[in-house]
Amino acid sequence: MFGNYLIGLREGLEASLVVCILIAYLVKTDRKDALKPIWMGIGVAIALALGFGCALEFGSQELTFEAQEALGGSLSIVAVGLVTWMVFWMRRTARHLKSELHGRLDAALAMGTGALVATAFLAVGREGLETALFVWASVHAASDGTPRPLIGVALGLATAVLLGWLFYRGALKINLAKFFTWTGGMLVVVAAGVLAYGVHDLQEADWIPGLRNLAFDISGTIPPDSWYGTLLKGVLNFQPDPTVLQVTVWALYLVPTLAIFLAPVGFASGKGKVKVPDEQGSRGSQPTKAS
């Protein structure tokens, strides 16, 4: 549940910050007439993300077992690639996110209502589709037959919306660089588990050999149906009887990716501030580290 809460929080906060920046800029520049098409674009993006998630969930139920495992494994690997790109992208470009969005919004204002809808849709839609795919892959990997994974995602998204609203109101200041670094690092750990589970799915689909070649089996020590086994699976996608290939892929992804992500270079080498104007035009500052 915690792992899925983290996904909802981390991904949802990025989308919330985008919405906050767009809305605050329009309010500050006295263009409240443009708020309606912005909200329309945001609404369409959210609907598309929800529809994509539903299509993945209900569409996969009509497939054979082997096809479900092949689809789940393939999409898990794609989701890990997307979330890895996303955490590095946010780490590198967060400092310039506000000015980039402002530039796009200025151009859209000059072009008219349709461009405003498209700007909001594209800004939020990418985050939404990435979130839907990674959430589906993570829930598929960590599901234990209970609604807890989905509850964790919902709570994370709700927390992100609340934090975004507090940013907008100027009522909350937080070191965004540290927040995105810590949550990004934890997401890399979660993604490693999703990747290993995706490999296992492909082995069960008979796309990759080695399903019976186990690295170890500690099911007797950590039973999958125990509370601590469920906790480890829910947080880290831990499997007590992984294959050799699963463990190999997990280690080859986690160790170098985490080392590069946490290295004190690029985004983390300088100092800066991310400022979010409130409704009255005042600005709340969140200190960050930037290149």
C-alpha positions as a LaTeX table, in Angstrom:
\begin{tabular}{lrrr}
\hline
Residue & $x$ (\AA) & $y$ (\AA) & $z$ (\AA) \\
\hline
Met1 & 0.00 & 0.00 & 0.00 \\
Phe2 & 2.86 & 2.39 & 0.85 \\
Gly3 & 4.55 & 1.86 & $-2.51$ \\
Asn4 & 1.34 & 2.70 & $-4.35$ \\
Tyr5 & 0.73 & 5.68 & $-2.05$ \\
Leu6 & 4.19 & 6.95 & $-3.00$ \\
Ile7 & 3.40 & 6.58 & $-6.70$ \\
Gly8 & 0.14 & 8.50 & $-6.34$ \\
Leu9 & 1.83 & 11.21 & $-4.27$ \\
Arg10 & 4.92 & 11.66 & $-6.46$ \\
Glu11 & 3.14 & 11.54 & $-9.81$ \\
Gly12 & 0.12 & 13.47 & $-8.59$ \\
Leu13 & 2.22 & 16.27 & $-7.13$ \\
Glu14 & 3.92 & 16.88 & $-10.47$ \\
Ala15 & 0.54 & 17.25 & $-12.17$ \\
Ser16 & $-0.71$ & 19.43 & $-9.31$ \\
Leu17 & 2.27 & 21.77 & $-9.66$ \\
Val18 & 1.65 & 22.09 & $-13.39$ \\
Val19 & $-2.01$ & 22.99 & $-12.77$ \\
Cys20 & $-1.00$ & 25.38 & $-9.98$ \\
Ile21 & 1.48 & 27.23 & $-12.21$ \\
Leu22 & $-0.97$ & 27.54 & $-15.11$ \\
Ile23 & $-3.86$ & 28.80 & $-12.99$ \\
Ala24 & $-1.76$ & 31.13 & $-10.86$ \\
Tyr25 & $-0.20$ & 32.74 & $-13.94$ \\
Leu26 & $-3.59$ & 33.47 & $-15.50$ \\
Val27 & $-4.92$ & 34.92 & $-12.24$ \\
Lys28 & $-1.83$ & 37.07 & $-11.72$ \\
Thr29 & $-1.93$ & 38.44 & $-15.28$ \\
Asp30 & $-5.66$ & 39.19 & $-14.98$ \\
Arg31 & $-6.66$ & 36.65 & $-17.63$ \\
Lys32 & $-9.34$ & 34.87 & $-15.63$ \\
Asp33 & $-11.40$ & 34.60 & $-18.82$ \\
Ala34 & $-8.91$ & 31.93 & $-19.94$ \\
Leu35 & $-9.48$ & 29.73 & $-16.88$ \\
Lys36 & $-12.44$ & 27.87 & $-18.37$ \\
Pro37 & $-10.57$ & 26.42 & $-21.39$ \\
Ile38 & $-7.64$ & 25.58 & $-19.12$ \\
Trp39 & $-9.94$ & 23.58 & $-16.83$ \\
Met40 & $-11.50$ & 21.96 & $-19.91$ \\
Gly41 & $-8.08$ & 20.79 & $-21.07$ \\
Ile42 & $-7.25$ & 19.50 & $-17.59$ \\
Gly43 & $-10.58$ & 17.67 & $-17.40$ \\
Val44 & $-10.05$ & 15.99 & $-20.78$ \\
Ala45 & $-6.53$ & 14.94 & $-19.73$ \\
Ile46 & $-7.83$ & 13.39 & $-16.50$ \\
Ala47 & $-10.64$ & 11.60 & $-18.35$ \\
Leu48 & $-8.13$ & 10.23 & $-20.89$ \\
Ala49 & $-5.85$ & 8.94 & $-18.12$ \\
Leu50 & $-8.77$ & 7.26 & $-16.33$ \\
Gly51 & $-10.01$ & 5.78 & $-19.60$ \\
Phe52 & $-6.53$ & 4.48 & $-20.39$ \\
Gly53 & $-6.31$ & 2.84 & $-16.97$ \\
Cys54 & $-9.74$ & 1.25 & $-17.33$ \\
Ala55 & $-8.87$ & $-0.02$ & $-20.81$ \\
Leu56 & $-5.73$ & $-1.66$ & $-19.43$ \\
Glu57 & $-7.58$ & $-3.27$ & $-16.53$ \\
Phe58 & $-10.77$ & $-4.48$ & $-18.20$ \\
Gly59 & $-9.22$ & $-5.17$ & $-21.58$ \\
Ser60 & $-6.63$ & $-7.50$ & $-20.08$ \\
Gln61 & $-9.34$ & $-9.58$ & $-18.36$ \\
Glu62 & $-10.58$ & $-10.86$ & $-21.73$ \\
Leu63 & $-7.18$ & $-12.37$ & $-22.59$ \\
Thr64 & $-5.85$ & $-15.86$ & $-21.94$ \\
Phe65 & $-3.52$ & $-16.36$ & $-18.98$ \\
Glu66 & $-0.43$ & $-16.38$ & $-21.17$ \\
Ala67 & $-1.57$ & $-13.26$ & $-23.01$ \\
Gln68 & $-2.32$ & $-11.49$ & $-19.72$ \\
Glu69 & 1.14 & $-12.30$ & $-18.41$ \\
Ala70 & 2.77 & $-11.18$ & $-21.66$ \\
Leu71 & 0.82 & $-7.92$ & $-21.65$ \\
Gly72 & 1.47 & $-7.30$ & $-17.95$ \\
Gly73 & 5.17 & $-8.02$ & $-18.28$ \\
Ser74 & 5.62 & $-5.89$ & $-21.39$ \\
Leu75 & 3.72 & $-2.91$ & $-19.97$ \\
Ser76 & 5.57 & $-3.21$ & $-16.65$ \\
Ile77 & 8.88 & $-2.82$ & $-18.47$ \\
Val78 & 7.52 & 0.14 & $-20.47$ \\
Ala79 & 6.20 & 1.71 & $-17.25$ \\
Val80 & 9.59 & 1.35 & $-15.55$ \\
Gly81 & 11.26 & 3.03 & $-18.51$ \\
Leu82 & 8.79 & 5.93 & $-18.41$ \\
Val83 & 8.99 & 6.48 & $-14.66$ \\
Thr84 & 12.79 & 6.34 & $-14.77$ \\
Trp85 & 12.85 & 8.98 & $-17.50$ \\
Met86 & 10.32 & 11.04 & $-15.53$ \\
Val87 & 12.25 & 11.16 & $-12.25$ \\
Phe88 & 15.46 & 12.17 & $-14.03$ \\
Trp89 & 13.60 & 14.74 & $-16.15$ \\
Met90 & 11.99 & 16.37 & $-13.12$ \\
Arg91 & 15.31 & 16.41 & $-11.28$ \\
Arg92 & 16.96 & 18.18 & $-14.21$ \\
Thr93 & 14.25 & 20.62 & $-15.33$ \\
Ala94 & 12.20 & 21.48 & $-12.23$ \\
Arg95 & 13.96 & 24.83 & $-11.90$ \\
His96 & 12.79 & 25.92 & $-15.36$ \\
Leu97 & 9.35 & 24.31 & $-15.29$ \\
Lys98 & 7.51 & 27.52 & $-14.40$ \\
Ser99 & 9.12 & 29.67 & $-17.11$ \\
Glu100 & 8.61 & 26.92 & $-19.71$ \\
Leu101 & 4.90 & 26.64 & $-18.90$ \\
His102 & 4.52 & 30.42 & $-18.91$ \\
Gly103 & 6.03 & 30.59 & $-22.39$ \\
Arg104 & 3.66 & 27.97 & $-23.73$ \\
Leu105 & 0.71 & 29.68 & $-22.08$ \\
Asp106 & 1.61 & 33.07 & $-23.55$ \\
Ala107 & 1.69 & 31.55 & $-27.02$ \\
Ala108 & $-1.62$ & 29.79 & $-26.44$ \\
Leu109 & $-3.27$ & 33.00 & $-25.22$ \\
Ala110 & $-2.32$ & 34.65 & $-28.49$ \\
Met111 & $-3.76$ & 31.78 & $-30.53$ \\
Gly112 & $-7.14$ & 31.44 & $-28.83$ \\
Thr113 & $-9.35$ & 29.06 & $-26.85$ \\
Gly114 & $-8.44$ & 25.87 & $-28.70$ \\
Ala115 & $-4.75$ & 26.44 & $-28.07$ \\
Leu116 & $-5.41$ & 26.98 & $-24.35$ \\
Val117 & $-7.31$ & 23.69 & $-24.12$ \\
Ala118 & $-4.50$ & 21.93 & $-25.97$ \\
Thr119 & $-1.81$ & 23.48 & $-23.74$ \\
Ala120 & $-3.51$ & 22.36 & $-20.53$ \\
Phe121 & $-4.30$ & 18.95 & $-22.01$ \\
Leu122 & $-0.71$ & 18.30 & $-23.11$ \\
Ala123 & 0.79 & 19.64 & $-19.88$ \\
Val124 & $-1.35$ & 17.41 & $-17.67$ \\
Gly125 & $-2.08$ & 14.56 & $-20.08$ \\
Arg126 & 1.49 & 13.31 & $-20.26$ \\
Glu127 & 1.66 & 13.07 & $-16.49$ \\
Gly128 & $-1.74$ & 11.39 & $-16.39$ \\
Leu129 & $-0.91$ & 8.70 & $-18.95$ \\
Glu130 & 2.44 & 7.95 & $-17.30$ \\
Thr131 & 0.72 & 7.72 & $-13.93$ \\
Ala132 & $-2.05$ & 5.45 & $-15.22$ \\
Leu133 & 0.43 & 3.05 & $-16.81$ \\
Phe134 & 2.80 & 2.88 & $-13.85$ \\
Val135 & $-0.04$ & 2.61 & $-11.33$ \\
Trp136 & $-1.60$ & $-0.22$ & $-13.34$ \\
Ala137 & 1.73 & $-2.04$ & $-13.57$ \\
Ser138 & 2.44 & $-1.54$ & $-9.87$ \\
Val139 & $-1.03$ & $-2.59$ & $-8.74$ \\
His140 & $-0.81$ & $-5.60$ & $-11.05$ \\
Ala141 & 2.53 & $-6.55$ & $-9.49$ \\
Ala142 & 1.61 & $-5.87$ & $-5.85$ \\
Ser143 & $-2.03$ & $-6.93$ & $-5.86$ \\
Asp144 & $-2.90$ & $-9.35$ & $-3.08$ \\
Gly145 & $-6.59$ & $-9.67$ & $-3.84$ \\
Thr146 & $-7.53$ & $-6.70$ & $-1.67$ \\
Pro147 & $-8.30$ & $-3.08$ & $-2.62$ \\
Arg148 & $-5.34$ & $-1.82$ & $-0.58$ \\
Pro149 & $-3.10$ & $-1.02$ & $-3.59$ \\
Leu150 & $-5.82$ & 1.13 & $-5.15$ \\
Ile151 & $-6.58$ & 2.75 & $-1.79$ \\
Gly152 & $-2.89$ & 3.62 & $-1.48$ \\
Val153 & $-2.88$ & 5.24 & $-4.94$ \\
Ala154 & $-6.08$ & 7.17 & $-4.18$ \\
Leu155 & $-4.68$ & 8.46 & $-0.87$ \\
Gly156 & $-1.45$ & 9.51 & $-2.59$ \\
Leu157 & $-3.33$ & 11.42 & $-5.29$ \\
Ala158 & $-5.55$ & 13.07 & $-2.67$ \\
Thr159 & $-2.48$ & 14.16 & $-0.71$ \\
Ala160 & $-0.92$ & 15.54 & $-3.90$ \\
Val161 & $-4.04$ & 17.58 & $-4.70$ \\
Leu162 & $-4.06$ & 18.98 & $-1.15$ \\
Leu163 & $-0.37$ & 19.92 & $-1.35$ \\
Gly164 & $-0.92$ & 21.53 & $-4.75$ \\
Trp165 & $-3.77$ & 23.62 & $-3.36$ \\
Leu166 & $-1.65$ & 24.70 & $-0.38$ \\
Phe167 & 1.16 & 25.70 & $-2.78$ \\
Tyr168 & $-1.31$ & 27.75 & $-4.77$ \\
Arg169 & $-2.59$ & 29.51 & $-1.69$ \\
Gly170 & 0.97 & 30.25 & $-0.58$ \\
Ala171 & 0.25 & 28.41 & 2.68 \\
Leu172 & 2.96 & 25.78 & 2.31 \\
Lys173 & 6.69 & 25.99 & 1.74 \\
Ile174 & 8.74 & 22.89 & 1.09 \\
Asn175 & 12.17 & 22.11 & $-0.29$ \\
Leu176 & 11.02 & 20.65 & $-3.59$ \\
Ala177 & 14.52 & 19.52 & $-4.57$ \\
Lys178 & 14.81 & 17.33 & $-1.48$ \\
Phe179 & 11.22 & 16.13 & $-1.84$ \\
Phe180 & 11.66 & 15.05 & $-5.46$ \\
Thr181 & 15.08 & 13.56 & $-4.72$ \\
Trp182 & 13.86 & 11.39 & $-1.83$ \\
Thr183 & 10.60 & 10.35 & $-3.46$ \\
Gly184 & 12.36 & 9.84 & $-6.79$ \\
Gly185 & 14.91 & 7.57 & $-5.11$ \\
Met186 & 12.14 & 5.57 & $-3.45$ \\
Leu187 & 10.30 & 5.34 & $-6.77$ \\
Val188 & 13.42 & 3.87 & $-8.36$ \\
Val189 & 13.33 & 1.14 & $-5.69$ \\
Val190 & 9.64 & 0.52 & $-6.38$ \\
Ala191 & 10.33 & 0.49 & $-10.13$ \\
Ala192 & 13.04 & $-2.14$ & $-9.65$ \\
Gly193 & 10.46 & $-4.41$ & $-8.05$ \\
Val194 & 7.97 & $-3.74$ & $-10.86$ \\
Leu195 & 10.68 & $-4.53$ & $-13.41$ \\
Ala196 & 11.53 & $-7.84$ & $-11.71$ \\
Tyr197 & 7.85 & $-8.74$ & $-11.57$ \\
Gly198 & 7.49 & $-7.84$ & $-15.24$ \\
Val199 & 10.31 & $-10.23$ & $-16.10$ \\
His200 & 8.55 & $-12.93$ & $-14.07$ \\
Asp201 & 5.34 & $-12.30$ & $-16.03$ \\
Leu202 & 7.20 & $-12.73$ & $-19.31$ \\
Gln203 & 8.70 & $-15.97$ & $-17.99$ \\
Glu204 & 5.22 & $-17.23$ & $-17.09$ \\
Ala205 & 4.07 & $-16.27$ & $-20.59$ \\
Asp206 & 6.94 & $-18.42$ & $-21.89$ \\
Trp207 & 8.48 & $-15.44$ & $-23.66$ \\
Ile208 & 11.65 & $-15.70$ & $-21.57$ \\
Pro209 & 13.16 & $-18.95$ & $-20.25$ \\
Gly210 & 14.27 & $-19.72$ & $-16.71$ \\
Leu211 & 10.95 & $-19.82$ & $-14.80$ \\
Arg212 & 12.03 & $-22.87$ & $-12.78$ \\
Asn213 & 15.58 & $-21.65$ & $-12.22$ \\
Leu214 & 15.18 & $-20.05$ & $-8.78$ \\
Ala215 & 17.83 & $-17.84$ & $-7.21$ \\
Phe216 & 16.57 & $-18.77$ & $-3.72$ \\
Asp217 & 13.37 & $-19.79$ & $-1.98$ \\
Ile218 & 12.68 & $-18.38$ & 1.49 \\
Ser219 & 8.92 & $-18.90$ & 1.40 \\
Gly220 & 9.22 & $-20.85$ & 4.65 \\
Thr221 & 10.91 & $-17.89$ & 6.38 \\
Ile222 & 8.80 & $-15.17$ & 4.76 \\
Pro223 & 5.43 & $-16.71$ & 3.82 \\
Pro224 & 3.75 & $-14.68$ & 1.06 \\
Asp225 & 0.46 & $-14.70$ & 2.98 \\
Ser226 & 1.99 & $-13.42$ & 6.26 \\
Trp227 & 1.58 & $-9.80$ & 7.31 \\
Tyr228 & 5.27 & $-9.07$ & 6.80 \\
Gly229 & 5.35 & $-10.93$ & 3.50 \\
Thr230 & 2.37 & $-8.88$ & 2.33 \\
Leu231 & 4.07 & $-5.70$ & 3.57 \\
Leu232 & 7.29 & $-6.45$ & 1.68 \\
Lys233 & 5.38 & $-7.30$ & $-1.47$ \\
Gly234 & 3.23 & $-4.19$ & $-1.22$ \\
Val235 & 6.15 & $-1.82$ & $-0.62$ \\
Leu236 & 9.00 & $-3.39$ & $-2.59$ \\
Asn237 & 7.23 & $-6.00$ & $-4.77$ \\
Phe238 & 9.35 & $-8.53$ & $-2.87$ \\
Gln239 & 9.04 & $-12.16$ & $-3.96$ \\
Pro240 & 10.39 & $-14.90$ & $-1.65$ \\
Asp241 & 11.14 & $-17.25$ & $-4.55$ \\
Pro242 & 12.49 & $-15.15$ & $-7.45$ \\
Thr243 & 14.19 & $-16.58$ & $-10.48$ \\
Val244 & 17.87 & $-15.98$ & $-11.20$ \\
Leu245 & 16.93 & $-13.68$ & $-14.07$ \\
Gln246 & 14.61 & $-11.63$ & $-11.85$ \\
Val247 & 17.32 & $-11.02$ & $-9.28$ \\
Thr248 & 19.88 & $-10.22$ & $-11.98$ \\
Val249 & 17.63 & $-7.70$ & $-13.73$ \\
Trp250 & 16.60 & $-6.15$ & $-10.40$ \\
Ala251 & 20.22 & $-5.59$ & $-9.37$ \\
Leu252 & 21.39 & $-4.40$ & $-12.79$ \\
Tyr253 & 18.63 & $-1.78$ & $-12.83$ \\
Leu254 & 18.57 & $-0.67$ & $-9.19$ \\
Val255 & 22.26 & $-0.24$ & $-8.36$ \\
Pro256 & 23.43 & 1.94 & $-11.28$ \\
Thr257 & 20.13 & 3.85 & $-11.63$ \\
Leu258 & 20.00 & 4.76 & $-7.94$ \\
Ala259 & 23.70 & 5.66 & $-7.89$ \\
Ile260 & 23.34 & 7.99 & $-10.89$ \\
Phe261 & 20.12 & 9.51 & $-9.58$ \\
Leu262 & 21.57 & 10.31 & $-6.15$ \\
Ala263 & 24.92 & 11.53 & $-7.49$ \\
Pro264 & 25.54 & 15.20 & $-6.49$ \\
Val265 & 25.71 & 16.48 & $-10.06$ \\
Gly266 & 23.45 & 18.31 & $-12.52$ \\
Phe267 & 20.24 & 19.35 & $-10.83$ \\
Ala268 & 21.58 & 18.97 & $-7.33$ \\
Ser269 & 24.74 & 21.03 & $-7.83$ \\
Gly270 & 23.36 & 24.55 & $-7.45$ \\
Lys271 & 20.76 & 26.60 & $-5.66$ \\
Gly272 & 17.53 & 28.24 & $-6.72$ \\
Lys273 & 13.90 & 28.78 & $-5.87$ \\
Val274 & 10.64 & 27.58 & $-7.25$ \\
Lys275 & 8.03 & 30.30 & $-6.77$ \\
Val276 & 4.31 & 29.77 & $-7.01$ \\
Pro277 & 2.17 & 32.93 & $-7.06$ \\
Asp278 & $-1.04$ & 32.85 & $-5.07$ \\
Glu279 & $-4.41$ & 34.20 & $-6.18$ \\
Gln280 & $-3.62$ & 37.76 & $-5.10$ \\
Gly281 & $-0.32$ & 37.79 & $-6.95$ \\
Ser282 & 1.91 & 37.19 & $-3.95$ \\
Arg283 & 4.54 & 34.54 & $-4.21$ \\
Gly284 & 5.32 & 31.58 & $-2.03$ \\
Ser285 & 8.89 & 30.35 & $-2.38$ \\
Gln286 & 10.13 & 26.86 & $-2.04$ \\
Pro287 & 13.91 & 26.64 & $-1.91$ \\
Thr288 & 15.37 & 24.06 & $-4.22$ \\
Lys289 & 18.73 & 22.99 & $-5.47$ \\
Ala290 & 19.26 & 23.46 & $-9.16$ \\
Ser291 & 22.01 & 23.54 & $-11.71$ \\
\hline
\end{tabular}
